[in-house]
Each structure stands twice: as structure tokens, then as C-alpha cells.
Amino acid sequence: MASDKTDVILYLFDKYWDPVGRRLTKTLMSLQDVAEAIRACNVQDGKARSDRNPANFLKDVIRSRRASRIWPQEVALLRFTGEQRTGTGDSFEFVPYAVGQDEPFPDLYRATHETKNIDMQSVSMSLASRDLGRSDEAWLIQTAVNLRVIEQHMATVSALQVKEVTHLQMTVKLRTTEIDALYLANTKEFSKVLITCEAKNGSERILTGQIISQVKAAFETTDAELVVPVAIRSEKGVGIHVMEFKHVSRDLLARFAELELASDALYRLVPAVRGI
């Protein structure tokens, strides 16, 4: 369970915290650091946490809407959060709060009263497939692709003057990240635009770093001129919340470090689709 990791995180933080200098002597936790900390905490409290997958140690924590409550209060009071790190032997890193940040893992990009509500038909999906609906990301992305939700959003809500959108592939596995769905678009200014789509169920947070990694990977593996990052999240019993972020051009990629919401809309599925 994600909550079983609280003591392990605190153990690691305390191990490298210098109370005199009020700084961490080491911020980047290796796979070995995490595995050793898990075993040490198991000895202390008698729990049986697994140390077999330290690479994904922080994953279940940061994706949960309860992430800020799972994070050790002692670490939060010192204004440190955590970010997952992928690479040679790395697990996660303790990172200072950004300017204006007031909790370890803010739940950003939720639908608000300003979010457009748009009815979207679901009758084109067979009853058989709707009856098999599940509350997971694979079903969410399959539904969005089948109903052409991204195409609808780019045509009617996005400020980009899109002339064509084509779905290319689901579950695109790249070297350092995975893209749930990838689209190719054509606009008045650019002939090769990629739309990356990240899918989350309603209980999960949109992870800024994950989407930024997808954009960078899309540029690294293609000759796209522009990348439009998009995230979708299921809103239980309602439909699909689509968030389009400000597009990134190849010449500005080196300075790309933050997401900026460009548009969003809540597509109410009519009739409702099981699992969404």
C-alpha cells in the first residue's frame, strides 16, 4: 500500500538531512538506497514491505489524490516534495517546493465551474462493449479513441486552427516514458503536429513531470514541428475531462519546463458508459 511507504520516505529524508545547515546532503535516492531503507523499516516496525521494485517506489504515492496526506508531515513542513526519477540506478529525488507551492502534491487541473460542459454521444459504441467497461486507463483511452473525443476537442474547443487529426497508436512505449495515445494533426501553420495524450482515472492526479517527459520523448523520436500535450481523466458517472496544454515548438523545447493549461472541457457521455 502507498501509505506503508510514509515511514520509508521519512527514514531516507532523516538519513540525509543536516539539521545544522538545514539542507539535504543527498537529494537523489538510488534503487539501492530505497531497497535498504525498506528493509531497515521492516526491521523497525515488523512490516513486510517488498523491496523488489524500488524503481517504482514513489509511483503509487505521487499518482494518488491522497499523495499529500501520505507524504511525511515532517518533510512537508520543511517544504520538500518528491519526484520520480528514471535512469541508471535512480528511484526518486527530494525536491524543494516551487514558488507559491503550499503542499507536497497539489491536485492540479481539476474541472471547475469555468470548465465547458459538452454532451458527447456514446451510442456509436456497442452495448456489448459498454457493458464490459472497466474503471482503468486502458478502457478510458479506448473509449476516448472510439468516440473521437480528442478530435472533437481540437475541432471545437482548442484555439489551434486544426485542419485534420488522425489517431496513430495507443500505448506508445518509448525509452524513458509511455504515451497512452498518440495523434497526428495538421494546422494552418504546421503540417506535422503530434498530440500526446495521457489518461488517468478519476482517483489519480495529473503528473506534470510525466507529461513534460512525453513531449520531450515525442520530439526525440520524431521530426515533429510542434507537440500538443493533452491529458484526459474520467469523471465518474459523468464522462471525460479533456485538458489541452499550451503547445511546444521544437525551437523552444530547451526552455520547456512547465505546463500551461490552454483549454479544457468536460464531455458528458450520453448515455453513460460503465467504468467512466
N, C-alpha and C positions, 0 to 999 in steps of 0.2 A: 504493500500500500504506500501511496505517496506520503502519507502522514508519518510513516515509520522512518522517513528519511530526515526528519527535522533534527534529531539528535546527531545524526552523522554530519549534517551540514554545520551545525554548531561546533562539533568536535574539530572539524577541519579549520573553521574560522578561528577558534580559540588557539589552535596549534600554531598558527602563523600570525596572530595578532600581537603587535608590540604596544602594550598599554602606555609606555612612556612616550614613545614617538607618535602614538595614536595612528598607526599605519599597519598595513599588512606587509610582512616581509616576503610573502609569496602570494600572488593572486591566482595564478593558473594552476588548477588541480589536475594532476595526471591520472591516468587509469589506475596506476599503482597506488597513488595517494588515496583515491576513493575506496579501492578494494581493501586497503589496510585499515582505513577508518571504519568501514563497515564491520570488519572482523573485531576491531577494538571495541566498538559499541555493543556488539553482540556479547562480548565477554562481560562488559559492564552491566548490561540490563537483562541478559539471558534470552534476548530475542533471537530469531533465526533468519535475519535478513540475508538474502542471497548476494554474494559478491561476484557473481558470474558475468554480469553485464554492466560494468562501470561506465561504458561509453554512453549508455542511455540513462545514467543515474538521475540526471536532472529533468529528463524529458517529461515524465509523468507529473512532475511538480509544476513546471512552468506553463504547461498547456491547460491546466485546470483553472476554473474560475475561482477556486479556493486557494490559489497559489500564495497570495499574500498572507493567508492565515496559516498555511503550512510552513512558511519561511520562519526561521527562528526570530523571535521578537528582539532578542539581544543584538542580532545582526542588523535588523531593520532600524533599531534606534541609533546605530552607528552609520546609518544611511548607505548600506551596501545591499545590492541585489545580486543576482546571478545570471549568467548567460551560458548556454550550452556551447561547447567548442568541439568541433570535429577536426580531425587531423591526426598526425602521428603521435599517438600516445596521450592525447588530451581528452579530458572529460568535460569540465566546466570552469568558469572563471568568476571570481568575486569582482563585481564592478560597482564603482560609486554611483549614487543616484545622479541622474541628469538634472539640469537646472529646472526647477519647478516641480520635480517629481516628489510625491508625498507618500508613496507606498512602494513596496518592493516590486509588485507586478500589477500595475494598473490594468483594468479590463477595458481596453480601448475599443472604439469602433462599434459600439452597440447601437441598435436602431433607436432613434429619438423621435420626438414629436415633429421634427422637421423632415424626417425621412419620408420620401414619397411612397405611397401605398398603391400598388398596381395589381389588378386582377390578372392572373395567368391561367389559361385553360390547362387542364390535365386529362381531358377526355381522350386525347390522342394516345395516351398510354393505355395499354390493355388492362382490363380488370384483373387478369391473372397476375400481371407484373405488379400492379398496385397492391394486391393482396399479399404479396411476398415482401413488401417493403420492410426495411430494417433501419435502425437508428445509428447507422455508421456512415463514415465518409465515402465509402465506395458507392453506397446507394444514393447518397446526396449528389455526388458528381454525375452518376449515371442518369439521375432524374433531370439534373440541370442540362446535360447534353441532349437528352431525348426531347426535352421541351424547348430547347434552344433559348434558354434563359439569358445566356451571355450575349447572344446575337440580338435579342430583344433590347437588352440594356444598352448596348453600343449604338443601336439604331435610334432609340427614343429618349434616352436619358443622358448619355455621355455627350460632352461638348466636342469631342473629336468628330470630325466630319468623315465618318466611316462609309466607304462605298461597298465593302464586301468583308464578310467574316466567315472563315472556314475552320471547323474543328479538325485538328490534326491527330491528336492522340491523348489517351488517358494514361495516368501513372507513368510519367516520363522519368526514368531513373538516370540521374547524371552523377558525376564523380563525387560531388560534395553535397548534393541535395536531391530532392524529388519534387516534381511538379505534378499536381493532381490532374490537371488538364491543360493542354496547350492549343492555342488558336493562332491562325494566320489571318491578318487583316490588311486591308488596303485603304488608304486615306487619300485625300486630295493632295497632300504634301509628300507622303511616303508610300512607296509601293511594297515595302516589306516590313510589316509591323507584327511583332509577336505579342500575344496576350497570354500571360501566365496566370493560372487560376489555382488558388489554394482553397481547400474545402475543410470546414470544421463543423462539428455538430454543436448544438446549442449550449452544451455544458463546457465548451472549450474556448480559450482565448485565442485571438488572432495574434500571432507572434511576428512582431516587426522584423526581427533578425532573419527569420525563416523566409519571409517574402523578399527581403533585400538579397539574400543568397540566391534565390530563384532568378531574380533579374540579372544578377551578375553571371550566373551559370548560363542563362539564355544567350547573353552576348558572347560568352567564351566559346560556345559550341555552335554558333550560327553566324551568319553575316547580316543579321537583322539591323535595320537602321534605328528602330525605335522599339522599346518594350513597354507594354502597359500592364502593370501589376494589378491583379484583381483577386479579391477574396470573397468566398460565399460561406454563409453559415445558416444552418437550419434553425428556424424559429418554430418550436413545437406547436403543432396544431394550426399553424398559420401558413408558413411557406418558406421562401428562401430570401435571405437578406444578401444583396449584392453590393459590394464595396469596390469602387474603382478608385485607384490611387493615381496621382499625377504621373504621367508618362515620363520615361527616361530615355534620352537620346545617347547614342554611343559616345559622342564627344564630351558629354557631361558625366559619364559613368564614374570617373575617378573621384568626383565630388559627391556622389550619391551615397548618403548615409542615413537619411530619414524618409519616412513615408508621409505623404500629404494627401489627405482624402480629397478626391476631385468630385465624386458624386456617389450617391448611394440610393437604393430603392428596395422596398420590401415587396416581393412578388407573392401575393396570396394565391395559393393553388386552389383552383375551383374545378371539381370537388377536391377536398383534402386528400393528400397522399399519405398512406401509412408510413410511419417512421420519420416523417418530416413535419 
